[in-house]
Amino acid sequence: MQFSLATVATLVALANAEPRFKRFFQIIMENTDFEVAMKQTFMPTLAAQGRLFTNMHGVTHPSQPNYIAMIAGDTMGVNGDYFVNITASCIADTLEAAGKTWASYQELYPGSAGNCYTAAEMIDGDLHLYERKHNPFMSFTSIHETSRCDNIKNANELDKDIAAGKVADYVLYAPDQINDGHGANYSKAFDYKSPENQAHRIAVADQWLSTFIPKYINNPFFKDTLFLLTFDESNVDVVPDPNNINHIYTIAIGAGVEKGSKDDTRYDHYSQLALLNKEWGLKPLGRNDTYAVAFDLGNPSKPSTPSTSAPCTTTDAPKTKGYGTDAPKPTGYNAATTTAYGSKPIYSSAMASSFSVLAVAAFVLAL
């Protein structure tokens, strides 16, 4: 069998392809079902600008373990919204090891550089607009006990960092508890757990997004940025979720994304870690990020097609090894306060892809 050198060169080029995006910026909203999000005014219109993941799921309930999962590749034994300290690695470690920077912008965060605010919440009357449970990096002792805590910032610092050209490679943005759709006991007209209150809360969040999202995705500063807008979990206050279907709205917009596209592959919060491992060659955390299906961003060069905003319904797929609490735990694992997972070989799905392609190339040449 004969293959041209041009074919081999193409295979080698694929192995050394540049990442689709240089910055990752995720915005995390709260407690809303996919179908409810798709009935709002603004969120459905984003489908024309990005790639809508119609079969995206939270990994558990309630909020905090989903946030932990996004940056640690596991819920780390956390099963509630309580105060937690974790002694284990997270994506901050793998980013720094790869020479990349990270930041978490938290609306109404009371801390500042040199003043790490570790309390569970900021109490403003009865509102509790800032909550540590939505600030997952704060739950890791290697961050809140060191100067790395300076990477957690009040969201007011974002525009200053843009002006100074100092926005990190990885950004997690958490709105306050009104803007994120959670609600903060501010709507006295309805019972908090009622469908009427959920409708009010998500409408407020949708209005906030209609201002926030265009401001940043249309800023030339972010031309190489992948934005991921997601929710932490579905709303179990209104619709019980005994089977953990946990169907949530998530969309990717920006660099490397096929505009006006949809993807019905089953994804969860570990998929973003798998994507970053793949695109940036990060060392896996060795947890669910190793097993997860990475988000497929589609073909960015493909012309966009008209997108409808009709709600999409799915059924839950059977869980596979590595999802949520099904993942194997190491020796020494202890619920909320965990021990470090230990060293792992430097390996990533991106490296695996490169090795595979180069191996094919070598085989072809041998023929």
N, C-alpha and C positions, 0 to 999 in steps of 0.2 A: 504494500500500500504506500502511495506517495502523497506527501503533503508539501505544499510550497513553503518557502521561508516566510512569505507574506502571511500565511495562515498561522505559523508559529509566532510571528511577531505580534499578530492580533491577540493571540492567547496570552502572551507575556504582558501586553499592554493592559489587558483586562485585569491581570493580577496586580498591576500597579496603578489602577485607576484612582483618580483624586476623589475624595469624599464628596458627596452631593451638597453638603452644607458645611460652613465653617463655624456656625454658632447654632446652639439649640436653645430655644426659649419656650418654656411651657407655662401656661396659665391654668390654674386648677380651680374649678368651680365646685359647687356643693349640692349633694343630695337631690338629684333630679333624674327621672327616667328619660330614656332616649325619646320615647314618643312625646313626652311633655315638652322637651327641648325643641323638638321639630315642629311644634305648634306655635312657637313664639314668632315674633315679628322679624328679628334680626338673624338669629342663628341659622335658620334654613337658607338664607341668602348667601351665606359663606360657602355653600357647596359649589357654587360657580367659580370660586376663587381658589379652591383647594381640593383635597382628597378626603372624602367623608368615609370614615370607618363605621359601617352600619351594623357590625356585629362585635362591638367593643364592650368589655365587661370589667367592672370592679372585681377585686379578688375576694372581698369579704365585706362584712359590716361590723362595726360602724366606721366612722371616718378615719381615725388615726392610723389603724393598720394599713389602710390603702396608701396613705402618704408615705409610711415607712417602706412599704413594698416598692414604691416608685424609685426610691434611692438606694435600697438595700438588697433588692432581689428576693425578699422574703418579708413576711410580717414580723419575723423575729420573736414569735410567741406573743406579740401584743394582740389582745382581743377586745380592747375597749379604749375609751378616750381618757384614760387616767394618766397621771404624771409618770413618765417612764425615762429611765437612763439605760442606754445600751452600750456595752463595751464590745464593739465589733466594727468591721469595716463597712464602708458605704461608697457610693459613687464618687464622693469627694476624694477618697483615697486613690481610686483608679484614674480619675482625671489628673490629679496632681502628679501621679507616677508617669503619666504620658505627657507631662509638660503643659497641661491645659488648666485654665482657671475656671472658677465657679463662683456663683453668688446666688443668694436667696433674698428676694425683695418681698417684704411683708408689710402690707398696709397697716398703719398705726402701731408698728412695732416700737416699743418704748426704748429699746437699746440704741447704742451708737458705737462707733469705733472706740475700743478700750473700755466699753461699758456693756458687757454681755448680760442681757436681761433673760434670766432663766426661769422666771415665774410662769405659772401655768396660763395666766391670762392678764390682760389689762382691764380692770374694772372701771367702766365709765357709766356711773349710775347703775342701771340694770342691763346695760347693753352687751358688755363683754365683746367688743368688736375685734380685738386681737386675741387669738387663741394659740397657745403653744402646740396644740394637737394638729394644727395646720402648718406647722413650721418644723418639718421632720428632721432637718439637720440639727436642730437644738436638742434632740433626744439622744445624740451620740456624744458620749463623754469626751472623745478625742477632739471634738469640736468645741463644745461649750466650756471645757476646762482649759482651753488654750487660746492663743491669739487668732486662731482660725475662725473664731466666732465673729471676727470683724467682717467676714464674708456674708454674714446675715445683716441685712440693712433695712432701714425704714424705706418704704417704696418711694418716698419723696426724693431719694438719692438717685433714682433711675435716670431722670432727665439730666441731672448734673453729670452722671457718668457718661451719658450719651454725648453731651457737649464736650466733655474732656476726652472722648474716644477711649474710655476705659471700661466698657461693658464686657463682662466675662464671656468665656466660650460657652459655658453652660449656665443657664438662668432658670430659676424656679420663681414664679411670681404667684403670690397668694393674696387675693383681694380681702378686704375686711368682711365681716360676717353679714353685712347687708349687701355689698356689691357681689359677693360670691353666690348669692341665692340661698344661703343657709337660713337667713333670718336670725335676728338677735333679740327676740322677745319685744320687737319694736312695733309689731302690728297688733294692737290691742283689740282690734275689731273682730278678729277671728281666733278660734282656738288654734294653738300652735300646730297641732297635728292634723288639722282639718284640710281637706282638698282646697278649700277657699284660700287658706293661708299659703299653701304651696303655690297656688296660681299667682298670688300677689308677690311672693318672694321671687319666683323665677322671672316674672315680668320686670321686676326691678333690676335683676341681674342682667337680663337681656338688654335692657336700656343702657346699663353701664357698659356692656360689651360693645354696643353700637358706637360708642365714643372711643373706648380704649383700643379696640382691635384696629380700626382704620388708622388711628394716629401712629401706630408703630409699624404695621405691615407696609404702609405706604411711605415710610421714612427711608430715604436712600441709604442711611447708615446701616440698615438691616437687609441689604440686598443679598447677602450671603447667609441669611439666617433662616432656619427652619422653625416655624412657630407650631406648637402643638397645643390646641385648646381642648381640655378634657374635664370631666367631672370625676370626683372621687368615688361616688357610689350612687346607686338608685335611691329613691325615697321610700324607705321602709315604714316611715310614719304613716303614709297614706295607703300604700299597697304592700302588705307583708310579702317577704321574699324567702320562704322556707327552703327553697331549692337553690338559693344563691344564684339566680339568673343574673341579677345585677347589671342589667343592660343600660349602658350610658352613652351619651353623645361624645364623640371625639372627632376632631378634624385636624389635618395637617395643611399648613399654608406656607408658601414661600419657596426658598431655595430647594431645588431638586424634586419638586412636587408636580405631578400631573394635574393640571387645573381641570375643574369640572368633572372629576372622576369619583367613583365609589368603589369600595372594596368590602366584600361580605365575608372575608376570612375572619375566623374567630381570633380576636386579640384580647389581651388584658394589660394591666399596668406593667407587667414585666417586659412587654414587647418594646417599650421605649428603651429599656436598658439593652436589650438584644440589638436594637437598631444602632445605638451608640457604640456598642462593642464592634459591630460589623463595620460601620462607616469610619470610625476613628481608631480602630485597632486597639481598643482598651482591653486590659486584662480583665477577664470575667471575674465577678465576685464569687463564682462557684456555687451559686444558688439557683433560683429559678431563671435568672438571666441566661443561664447555660442551656436550659430546655426550651425557653419561650420562642415563639415565632416572632421574628422581627417585623415591624411595620414595613409593608411594601408601599413605597411612595409613588409607584407607577412610572410612566414614561414622561418625563418633563418636556420632551420635544414634541409630544403628540398634541395636535390642536385640541383645544378644549371643546367639549360638547355641551349642549344645553342640559342643565340639571334641574330636575323637579324637586319640590320640597315635601313630597308626600311622605308621611311617616312610614318607616320600615319596621316590621316585626320579625323577631327571630325566636328560635327555641334554643335552649341551652345545650351545648355539646357536652358529651361526657368528659370529665376531667382526666387529664393524663398526668403521668409522673412529673412532678415539679410544680404543679399549680398549688399555690397557697400552702396550707398546712400539710399537703401531701408530700412536700419535699422532704428528703431525708435530713435529719438534724445531726450535727456532730456531737462527739463526746463533750460533756461540759455545758451543753445547752441548758439554759435555766430561764425559761419564760421571759419575763420583762427585762431582767438584767442578765444579758447574755455574755458569754465569753467569746473571745475572738475565734474566728473560724480557722486561724492558722494560715500558713503560707500555701499558695497554690502555684502551679507552674505558669509561667508567662505564656498565655495562649489566648487567642480570640478567634471568633468566627471569621473575622476579616483575614487573619493570618491563615486560618485553615483554608479559606477560599483561594488565597494566593498560592499556598503550597500545592493545592489540588491542580490549579491551572498550570503551574510550572512543571508539575509532574507529568501532566498530559503533554506539555510542550516537549519535555525530554523524551517521552515515549515516542512522540511523532517523529522527532529527529532520528531516533534510533531506527525507525522504519525506513 
